């Protein structure tokens, strides 16, 4: 094949390609029409994916807020922090043991006598 024949075949190939694939429309409505086509392709899975990402973000923020609330120190009143036995002990000191049937734990200790 000669150089001229190859050029002619290449020109024919380009001409057939231009006929098969026309140039895109360059009108002012090109971008709005393109966006309409893109938005038409958005289906339920895309919308559900968006909602899922929003839900996961909200759940993560809620977990972080709950962790901060639970970890942050807070002050309780003295009444709540003491047990019933500790409150009774504060009200009735050990000097009242002589009047009760309670035997102290350190009865065998020499300092007790």
Buried (B, 14 or more C-beta within 10 A) or exposed (E): EEEEEEEEEEEEEEEEEEEEEEEEEEEEEEEEEEEEEEEEEEEEEEEEEEEEEEEEEEEEEEEEEEEEEEEEEEEEEEEEEEEEEEEEEEEEEEEEEEEEEEEEEEEEEEEEE
